[in-house]
């Protein structure tokens, strides 16, 4: 009865959202409340290409002071236009739902909420969308191979209703099977994604974070992204963020199990509005220039290029990346640093797209006044906020280990960096946040308490979301 009451409220909201966000027809289905009844969905597979992604490249300072360290920061923004075509049509979805049903999922009715969310997902999906369901505890079970939802909607509901908790957490096995199911369901023009839900630590099979991130990256290169959902306060958020980062998907923290339904719904709408998949930034530098790092994001070297994976972008979404470079030279004047391009797949046509490269140049100067006048205040502000959140994440890791004084020192560095940025409401908000977190460390007490774990996860999730720069 509880699941039906929750389902009634959710389905009513879903219809309104479907009509508003996805432009679905058939609003007369708003009264539907029984599991298995199809909700209005947008048309699938618009045949014309999506609007191309927009690439914007700016330097934090267009000048480099010599003699000096030669460091510079480049802001790279990738924008998916709000494409009207996606409002009236969308790619066919191929989703693999991978559910942790270990014994701990019985606590706080977490599995019950996951099942409610899964029922809701089945109702939202179109008849031609593909769904597979995998569960894992001490072993892995293929509950349903990929199949069109419209043909077997009632059976999918039956499978979900029969799930029960018990056992340990074979996360790597569940993830691997989810990849296999998504791969077997992959068709021309499908948007392929694994949705991994867990409330605990990987304690069976492969448990190394780096290895699991690399495996997610391998699948992303094959056109299958992965989004992760951390439920409660005992899961390994570093593992979940690394898998999502490697797999080009999203990470969501769900401290309150009741938020699972809304999170899975949001993921569905995000996937439905995908404007570009497998998006990568390609950065090429001239021989005399060196690559430093990327703030808060993974990157890899591929020959003479540096590749920053962004994953899938939805219509109207943007990503902002800050890459640090180093320029050497003794003579003043304009110096060509390199160029930036985009590589991605158009989900409407399944064709790969490579954008025209944008050149990046910096001017070497000896005049300190000219150097100070070269800053782009907007980029300077955004970079300072991103850098501060990297430090906040590190402070939270230290606090988790009980190293509160070291964590406070890291937060002091974050505040100092923000103080040096151009003043703005956004900068002040970040300074206030870092200050409140620093003060709260003294009152948290035992870092293993439920309240402290919840506060820590919320702090890290906020930093993660800020660094995604959506």
C-alpha positions as CSV (number, residue, x, y, z in Angstrom):
1,X,0.0,0.0,0.0
2,X,2.8,2.4,0.8
3,X,4.4,1.8,-2.6
4,X,1.1,2.4,-4.3
5,X,0.5,5.7,-2.4
6,X,4.0,6.9,-3.3
7,X,3.4,5.7,-6.9
8,X,0.2,7.7,-7.2
9,X,1.9,11.0,-6.2
10,X,4.9,10.3,-8.4
11,X,3.1,9.3,-11.5
12,X,0.9,12.5,-11.3
13,X,4.1,14.6,-11.1
14,X,5.7,12.6,-13.9
15,X,2.9,13.4,-16.3
16,X,3.3,17.1,-15.7
17,X,7.0,17.0,-16.1
18,X,6.8,14.9,-19.2
19,X,4.4,17.4,-20.8
20,X,6.5,20.4,-19.7
21,X,10.0,19.2,-20.2
22,X,9.7,16.6,-23.0
23,X,6.7,17.9,-24.8
24,X,4.9,14.6,-24.6
25,X,1.4,14.2,-26.0
26,X,-1.5,12.5,-24.3
27,X,-1.9,14.5,-21.0
28,X,-5.2,12.7,-20.5
29,X,-3.2,9.8,-18.9
30,X,-2.5,12.0,-15.8
31,X,-4.9,10.0,-13.7
32,X,-3.0,6.7,-14.3
33,X,-1.8,5.2,-11.0
34,X,-1.4,1.5,-11.5
35,X,2.1,0.0,-12.1
36,X,2.4,-1.1,-15.6
37,X,0.4,1.7,-17.2
38,X,2.4,3.6,-19.8
39,X,2.9,7.3,-19.3
40,X,3.1,9.8,-22.2
41,X,6.6,9.8,-23.7
42,X,8.2,11.9,-26.4
43,X,8.6,10.7,-29.9
44,X,11.8,8.7,-30.6
45,X,14.6,9.2,-33.0
46,X,14.3,12.6,-34.6
47,X,16.0,12.1,-38.0
48,X,17.8,15.4,-38.4
49,X,21.2,16.1,-36.8
50,X,21.4,17.7,-33.4
51,X,22.6,21.3,-33.2
52,X,26.4,21.3,-33.0
53,X,28.0,21.9,-29.6
54,X,29.4,25.3,-29.0
55,X,33.1,25.6,-27.9
56,X,34.3,28.7,-26.1
57,X,38.0,29.0,-25.1
58,X,39.4,31.8,-23.0
59,X,42.6,32.5,-21.0
60,X,42.4,33.6,-17.4
61,X,45.2,36.0,-18.3
62,X,46.0,36.6,-21.9
63,X,49.5,37.5,-20.9
64,X,52.4,35.7,-19.2
65,X,55.0,37.6,-17.2
66,X,58.7,36.9,-17.9
67,X,60.9,36.2,-16.3
68,X,58.7,34.0,-14.2
69,X,57.2,30.5,-13.9
70,X,55.3,30.8,-17.2
71,X,52.1,29.3,-15.9
72,X,48.7,30.0,-17.4
73,X,45.1,28.8,-17.1
74,X,42.7,28.1,-20.0
75,X,39.0,28.0,-19.5
76,X,37.2,25.7,-21.9
77,X,33.4,25.8,-22.0
78,X,31.3,23.3,-24.0
79,X,27.7,24.2,-24.5
80,X,24.9,22.0,-25.8
81,X,22.3,24.4,-27.4
82,X,18.7,24.1,-26.2
83,X,17.8,22.2,-29.4
84,X,14.0,22.3,-30.2
85,X,14.4,19.0,-32.1
86,X,15.0,17.2,-28.8
87,X,11.8,18.7,-27.3
88,X,9.7,16.8,-29.9
89,X,11.9,13.7,-30.4
90,X,14.7,11.9,-28.6
91,X,17.1,9.1,-29.0
92,X,15.9,5.6,-28.2
93,X,17.2,4.7,-24.7
94,X,19.0,1.4,-23.8
95,X,19.3,1.4,-20.0
96,X,20.8,-1.2,-17.8
97,X,19.5,-0.8,-14.2
98,X,22.0,-2.4,-11.8
99,X,20.6,-2.6,-8.3
100,X,22.5,-3.4,-5.0
101,X,20.3,-5.8,-3.0
102,X,22.8,-6.6,-0.3
103,X,21.6,-7.1,3.3
104,X,22.2,-3.4,4.2
105,X,19.6,-2.3,1.6
106,X,16.9,-3.5,4.0
107,X,17.8,-0.7,6.4
108,X,15.7,2.5,6.3
109,X,13.6,0.7,3.6
110,X,16.3,1.6,1.0
111,X,15.5,-1.3,-1.3
112,X,11.8,-0.5,-1.1
113,X,12.5,3.1,-2.3
114,X,14.7,1.7,-5.1
115,X,12.0,-0.6,-6.2
116,X,9.5,2.3,-6.2
117,X,11.9,4.3,-8.3
118,X,12.4,1.3,-10.7
119,X,8.7,0.9,-11.1
120,X,8.5,4.6,-12.0
121,X,11.4,4.3,-14.5
122,X,9.5,1.5,-16.2
123,X,6.4,3.6,-16.5
124,X,8.3,6.6,-17.9
125,X,10.1,4.7,-20.6
126,X,8.7,4.5,-24.1
127,X,7.5,1.3,-25.7
128,X,10.6,1.0,-27.9
129,X,13.1,1.9,-25.2
130,X,15.2,-1.0,-24.0
131,X,15.6,-1.9,-20.3
132,X,17.7,-4.6,-18.6
133,X,17.7,-5.3,-14.9
134,X,20.7,-6.7,-13.0
135,X,21.0,-7.2,-9.3
136,X,24.0,-8.1,-7.1
137,X,24.7,-9.1,-3.5
138,X,27.3,-11.8,-2.9
139,X,26.6,-12.9,-6.5
140,X,25.1,-11.4,-9.7
141,X,21.7,-12.1,-11.1
142,X,20.4,-11.1,-14.6
143,X,16.8,-10.4,-13.7
144,X,15.9,-9.3,-17.2
145,X,18.0,-9.1,-20.4
146,X,17.5,-6.0,-22.6
147,X,14.0,-5.9,-24.1
148,X,11.6,-3.3,-25.4
149,X,9.6,-2.0,-22.4
150,X,6.3,-1.7,-24.2
151,X,6.2,-5.4,-24.9
152,X,7.0,-6.6,-21.4
153,X,6.1,-3.7,-19.1
154,X,3.9,-5.8,-16.8
155,X,6.6,-8.5,-16.5
156,X,9.3,-5.9,-15.7
157,X,7.0,-4.6,-12.8
158,X,6.6,-8.2,-11.6
159,X,10.4,-8.7,-11.6
160,X,11.0,-5.5,-9.6
161,X,8.3,-6.3,-7.1
162,X,10.0,-9.6,-6.3
163,X,13.4,-8.2,-5.4
164,X,14.5,-8.8,-1.8
165,X,17.7,-7.9,0.2
166,X,20.4,-10.2,1.5
167,X,24.2,-10.9,1.2
168,X,27.3,-8.8,0.6
169,X,28.3,-6.3,-2.0
170,X,29.7,-7.7,-5.3
171,X,29.7,-4.2,-6.9
172,X,32.3,-4.9,-9.6
173,X,30.3,-8.0,-10.7
174,X,27.1,-6.1,-11.0
175,X,28.8,-3.3,-12.9
176,X,30.4,-5.7,-15.3
177,X,27.1,-7.5,-16.0
178,X,25.4,-4.2,-16.4
179,X,28.0,-3.3,-19.1
180,X,27.4,-6.7,-20.8
181,X,23.6,-6.2,-20.9
182,X,23.9,-2.7,-22.2
183,X,26.3,-3.8,-24.9
184,X,23.9,-6.6,-26.0
185,X,21.0,-4.1,-26.1
186,X,23.0,-1.6,-28.1
187,X,21.4,-0.7,-31.5
188,X,22.1,1.9,-34.1
189,X,21.0,5.2,-32.7
190,X,20.4,4.1,-29.1
191,X,21.6,6.1,-26.1
192,X,23.3,3.5,-23.9
193,X,23.7,3.9,-20.2
194,X,24.3,1.8,-17.1
195,X,22.5,3.1,-13.9
196,X,24.4,1.7,-10.8
197,X,22.8,2.0,-7.4
198,X,24.6,1.0,-4.1
199,X,24.5,1.8,-0.4
200,X,27.8,0.3,0.6
201,X,31.4,-0.5,0.0
202,X,32.6,-2.9,-2.7
203,X,33.8,-5.9,-0.6
204,X,33.6,-8.8,-3.1
205,X,35.5,-9.1,-6.4
206,X,37.4,-6.1,-7.8
207,X,37.5,-3.4,-5.2
208,X,40.3,-1.2,-6.5
209,X,38.9,2.3,-7.4
210,X,41.3,2.9,-10.2
211,X,40.6,-0.4,-11.8
212,X,36.9,0.1,-11.8
213,X,37.3,3.6,-13.1
214,X,39.4,2.3,-16.0
215,X,36.8,-0.4,-16.8
216,X,34.1,2.3,-16.9
217,X,36.3,4.3,-19.2
218,X,36.8,1.3,-21.5
219,X,33.0,1.0,-21.8
220,X,32.5,4.7,-22.4
221,X,34.8,4.4,-25.3
222,X,32.5,1.7,-26.7
223,X,29.5,4.1,-26.4
224,X,28.1,3.0,-23.0
225,X,28.2,5.6,-20.2
226,X,27.6,4.9,-16.5
227,X,25.8,7.0,-13.9
228,X,26.1,6.1,-10.2
229,X,23.7,6.6,-7.3
230,X,25.1,6.5,-3.7
231,X,22.3,5.6,-1.2
232,X,22.6,6.4,2.5
233,X,25.8,7.4,4.3
234,X,28.0,4.3,4.2
235,X,28.8,3.9,0.5
236,X,32.2,4.8,-0.9
237,X,31.6,8.2,-2.7
238,X,35.1,8.3,-4.1
239,X,34.5,5.0,-5.8
240,X,31.1,6.2,-7.1
241,X,32.4,9.5,-8.4
242,X,35.4,7.8,-10.0
243,X,33.2,5.3,-11.8
244,X,30.9,8.0,-13.0
245,X,33.8,10.2,-14.1
246,X,35.5,7.4,-16.0
247,X,32.2,6.3,-17.5
248,X,31.2,9.8,-18.6
249,X,28.0,9.8,-16.6
250,X,26.6,11.5,-13.5
251,X,27.1,10.8,-9.8
252,X,24.2,11.5,-7.3
253,X,24.3,11.4,-3.5
254,X,21.1,10.3,-1.9
255,X,21.5,10.6,1.8
256,X,17.7,10.4,2.2
257,X,16.4,7.2,0.5
258,X,13.2,8.9,-0.4
259,X,15.2,11.0,-2.9
260,X,15.9,7.9,-5.0
261,X,12.7,8.3,-7.0
262,X,13.4,11.9,-7.9
263,X,17.0,11.1,-8.8
264,X,16.2,8.3,-11.1
265,X,13.5,10.4,-12.8
266,X,16.0,13.3,-13.2
267,X,18.5,10.8,-14.8
268,X,15.8,9.6,-17.2
269,X,15.0,13.1,-18.3
270,X,18.7,14.0,-18.7
271,X,19.3,10.9,-20.8
272,X,16.1,11.6,-22.9
273,X,17.5,15.1,-23.8
274,X,21.0,14.0,-24.7
275,X,22.3,16.3,-27.4
276,X,25.8,14.8,-27.7
277,X,27.3,11.6,-26.4
278,X,30.9,10.5,-25.8
279,X,32.0,14.2,-25.6
280,X,35.8,14.8,-25.3
281,X,37.9,17.9,-25.3
282,X,41.1,17.5,-27.4
283,X,44.0,19.8,-26.4
284,X,47.1,19.9,-28.5
285,X,50.1,22.0,-27.3
286,X,53.1,23.3,-29.2
287,X,56.4,21.7,-28.6
288,X,57.7,24.4,-26.2
289,X,54.6,24.4,-24.1
290,X,53.8,21.9,-21.3
291,X,50.6,20.5,-19.9
292,X,50.0,20.9,-16.2
293,X,46.7,19.5,-14.9
294,X,42.9,19.9,-15.1
295,X,41.0,21.1,-12.1
296,X,38.8,18.4,-10.6
297,X,38.6,16.2,-13.7
298,X,40.3,13.1,-15.1
299,X,42.4,13.4,-18.2
300,X,44.6,11.2,-20.3
301,X,47.4,11.6,-22.7
302,X,47.0,10.2,-26.2
303,X,50.1,10.7,-28.3
304,X,50.7,14.4,-28.7
305,X,47.2,15.3,-27.4
306,X,45.5,15.6,-24.0
307,X,42.0,14.3,-23.8
308,X,39.4,15.4,-21.2
309,X,36.3,13.2,-21.2
310,X,33.0,15.0,-20.5
311,X,30.6,12.1,-21.3
312,X,27.1,12.9,-22.4
313,X,25.6,16.4,-22.6
314,X,21.9,17.2,-22.5
315,X,20.2,19.9,-24.4
316,X,20.8,23.3,-22.8
317,X,23.7,21.9,-20.6
318,X,27.2,23.2,-20.3
319,X,30.5,22.0,-18.9
320,X,33.4,24.3,-17.8
321,X,37.0,23.0,-17.6
322,X,40.1,24.7,-16.4
323,X,43.4,23.4,-17.9
324,X,46.8,24.6,-16.6
325,X,49.6,25.0,-19.1
326,X,53.2,26.3,-18.9
327,X,54.8,28.5,-21.5
328,X,58.6,28.9,-21.8
329,X,60.5,31.6,-23.7
330,X,62.7,34.6,-23.2
331,X,61.5,36.9,-26.0
332,X,58.4,39.1,-25.6
333,X,55.5,38.9,-28.0
334,X,52.6,36.7,-28.9
335,X,53.2,33.0,-28.5
336,X,51.0,30.3,-30.0
337,X,50.3,27.8,-27.2
338,X,48.2,25.2,-29.1
339,X,44.6,24.5,-30.0
340,X,41.4,23.0,-28.6
341,X,38.8,21.0,-30.4
342,X,35.8,18.8,-29.6
343,X,35.1,15.2,-30.5
344,X,31.7,13.6,-29.9
345,X,28.9,11.5,-31.3
346,X,25.6,12.9,-32.5
347,X,22.9,10.6,-31.0
348,X,20.4,11.6,-33.7
349,X,22.6,10.2,-36.5
350,X,25.1,8.0,-34.6
351,X,27.8,9.8,-36.5
352,X,31.1,11.0,-35.0
353,X,31.7,14.8,-35.1
354,X,35.0,16.7,-34.7
355,X,34.8,20.4,-34.4
356,X,37.1,22.9,-35.9
357,X,40.1,23.6,-33.6
358,X,40.3,26.9,-31.8
359,X,43.8,28.4,-31.5
360,X,45.1,29.5,-28.1
361,X,47.8,32.2,-27.8
362,X,49.4,34.0,-24.9
363,X,51.5,37.1,-25.0
364,X,54.8,37.1,-23.1
365,X,55.4,40.5,-21.4
366,X,58.0,42.0,-19.0
367,X,55.7,44.9,-17.9
368,X,54.0,43.9,-14.6
369,X,51.2,46.5,-15.1
370,X,50.4,45.1,-18.5
371,X,50.3,41.6,-17.0
372,X,47.9,42.7,-14.3
373,X,45.6,44.3,-16.9
374,X,45.5,41.0,-18.9
375,X,43.2,39.2,-16.5
376,X,39.7,38.2,-17.5
377,X,37.8,38.7,-14.3
378,X,35.0,36.3,-15.2
379,X,37.4,33.5,-15.8
380,X,39.5,34.4,-12.8
381,X,36.4,34.2,-10.6
382,X,35.2,30.8,-11.9
383,X,38.7,29.3,-11.7
384,X,39.1,30.5,-8.1
385,X,35.8,28.8,-7.2
386,X,36.8,25.6,-8.9
387,X,40.2,25.5,-7.2
388,X,38.6,26.2,-3.8
389,X,36.2,23.3,-4.2
390,X,39.1,21.0,-5.1
391,X,40.7,22.0,-1.8
392,X,37.3,21.5,0.1
393,X,37.2,18.0,-1.3
394,X,40.7,17.3,0.0
395,X,39.8,18.9,3.4
396,X,36.8,16.6,3.7
397,X,39.1,13.5,3.0
398,X,41.4,14.7,5.7
399,X,38.5,15.2,8.1
400,X,37.2,11.7,7.4
401,X,40.6,10.4,8.6
402,X,40.3,12.5,11.8
403,X,43.0,15.0,10.7
404,X,40.8,18.0,11.5
405,X,43.7,20.5,11.9
406,X,45.1,19.6,8.5
407,X,41.6,19.9,7.1
408,X,41.3,23.4,8.5
409,X,44.6,24.4,7.0
410,X,43.3,23.2,3.6
411,X,40.1,25.2,4.0
412,X,42.3,28.2,4.9
413,X,44.1,27.9,1.6
414,X,40.7,27.7,-0.1
415,X,39.6,30.9,1.6
416,X,42.9,32.7,0.7
417,X,42.5,31.8,-2.9
418,X,39.0,33.1,-3.0
419,X,40.0,36.3,-1.3
420,X,42.5,37.0,-4.1
421,X,39.8,36.6,-6.7
422,X,37.7,39.5,-8.0
423,X,34.9,40.1,-5.4
424,X,31.5,38.8,-6.4
425,X,28.4,37.3,-4.8
426,X,29.5,33.8,-6.0
427,X,33.0,34.2,-4.5
428,X,31.6,35.5,-1.2
429,X,29.2,32.6,-1.1
430,X,32.1,30.1,-1.5
431,X,34.1,31.9,1.2
432,X,31.2,31.7,3.6
433,X,30.7,28.1,2.8
434,X,34.4,27.2,3.4
435,X,34.3,29.3,6.7
436,X,31.1,27.5,7.9
437,X,32.6,24.1,7.1
438,X,35.8,25.0,9.0
439,X,33.9,26.1,12.1
440,X,31.7,23.0,11.9
441,X,34.7,20.6,12.2
442,X,35.0,21.4,15.9
443,X,31.3,20.5,16.6
444,X,31.2,17.3,14.5
445,X,32.8,15.2,17.2
446,X,33.1,11.5,16.3
447,X,33.5,11.4,12.5
448,X,32.0,7.9,12.4
449,X,28.7,9.1,13.7
450,X,25.7,9.1,11.3
451,X,25.4,12.9,11.5
452,X,29.0,13.5,10.8
453,X,29.0,11.0,7.9
454,X,26.0,12.7,6.4
455,X,27.4,16.1,6.7
456,X,30.7,15.0,5.2
457,X,29.0,13.4,2.2
458,X,26.9,16.5,1.6
459,X,30.0,18.7,1.7
460,X,31.8,16.5,-0.8
461,X,28.7,16.2,-3.1
462,X,28.3,20.0,-3.2
463,X,32.0,20.3,-4.2
464,X,31.5,17.7,-6.9
465,X,28.5,19.4,-8.3
466,X,30.3,22.8,-8.3
467,X,33.2,21.3,-10.2
468,X,31.0,19.8,-12.8
469,X,30.0,23.4,-13.7
470,X,26.7,22.4,-15.2
